[in-house]
Amino acid sequence: MQLLVSVANSEEALQAVDGSADLIDAKDPLSGALGPVSLETLRNIHAAVAGRRVVTAALGDAVDEKSVERAAFDYGSVGVGFVKIGFADIADRERIAHLITAGVRGVRATGQAGCGVVAVAYADTGGATSVERTALVDIAACAGAAGVLLDTAHKDGPDLLNLVSAATLKSWVALAHDAGLSVALAGKLAAENFPLICETGADIVGVRSAACEAGRTSCITATRVRALRLQLPSLTRR
């Protein structure tokens, strides 16, 4: 399993690299669960990482196809491994399929080999004000996404494992893998959650707060990242 650490700037990216994170995810923690950083900040993060790790980027929650395609192209052109797109306030399956397809068009237009779209469901809003996680698997696979992420939208609420049991997550991960998708899990997860997360068979575990010195909006530290990394079995351990 790989460790993804969400960073807000190039200084945090260097801390995450030094702590042996596998994936460096550009995200603004002050702008919600999937807050995008500016393109300039993403470029600075990418330059600081300097090819030592894969950089990824949050694009926020989708609004319309045109803006999703444009954002996927702009952020994908920086050289990221994948972009993450959420669907807050959107539960219509057909609309979500069109939005994912727009994102896929955007990243493919960059000509960057290996850049894909990860579609995001929220464990604390799914089915009512966002796409339900099981439905997302089928939609994402059909629309050409590379993977799916199950996260929490409300960072002041319960963590993922208090919303969805480990057994249910394991079934969902298997469903997504059967559909040919990579799977990431996130949502206020801490080191003590990692044994159960590993048991689900997910490919990636994502963190922000657990890697910060004093809460989600404070700074990432290499020491905290390293302590988290040591909890995960992986062939990519550095």
C-alpha positions, 0 to 999 in steps of 0.5 A: 500500500502506498502513502499519499500525503496532501501538501499545500505548498513546496515546503510541505512537499519537501517534508513529505518527500523527506518522510518517505511518502509515496505520493505527494498530493497538491491540495489546499486544506483551507478550501474543503476536502478537495480544495485545489492549489493554484497552478503556480503552487502546483508547479512549485510543488512539482519542481520541488519534488523534482521527479523523486515521487509522483505528484497528484492534484485535487481539482475540487468538486465538479461544476460543469463539463467545460471547467472540469475539462479545462482544469484537468488539462491545465493541472495535468499539463504540469506533469501530475500522475492523476487529478482528483474530482469530486461531485458534491451536490451532484447525485445524477449518474448521467451527469457524473459520467459526463463530468468524469468523461470531460476530465478524462478528455482534459488529461488525455489532451495534455499528452502526458503519459500515465496521467489519469482521473480519480473520481471521488465519493464521500462517505458522509454525503454519498447517495443524497448530496453526492454520488454513492460509492458503489454507483461511482465504481460503475460510472467511473469505469465506464467513463474511463477513470483510472481510479476511485477515492472514498473520502470524507467531505466534512473534516470536522466530523467522523473519520472514514472507519466510523462511517464505513466498516472495514468489511464493507470497505474491503468489499468496495475495494474488491468491486473497484479492482474487479472493474479495473480501477485503482482504489484510494481511501482517506478521511481523517485517518491516523496511524492506528487506522492503518492495520484495518485500512491495509486489510481492505486491499486498497492501493493508497491511503491518503492523509493530511491531518495525521502528517501535520504537527498540530492539526489539518491546517498546520504544517506537514513534518517529515517526522510525522510522515516517516512515522506513518510510512513505517506503519505501511507494508510496501515494496516501495518503502524508502 
